[in-house]
Amino acid sequence: MEEEATEEAEELLRNLATQARENWELEVEVKVSQGEAYDVILTLIEEDSAIRILVLGAASGGEGPGPLVSQLAGKVSGGMRIPITVVP
């Protein structure tokens, strides 16, 4: 079941990467990782110096921006080597 979910995620991301290339001439690298989102993202940023910015989508509604945005916003105050952009 885990392997199937990974394959589905990779297929979805490949399709989105194709759209980004075709519509905006952006080169996209697809990575699928397992684990807690916060930890996985920080590890990827630390390991890949080519990552220059992190763009996150905030949750809509009155509950706040979402747990991942909140966790990473706290990290920014501690210093992060790249900027974080949060979009609605």
PENOR-V662062 format. One line per field, one symbol per residue. psi: psi as a letter, one per 40 degrees, with the letter a starting at -180 (. if undefined). A space follows every 50 residues. Layout:
psi = ???
This chain:
psi = dddddddddddddddddddddddefhhhhhhhiiahdddddddddddhee heihhihiiiieeieidddddddddddehieiihhhi.
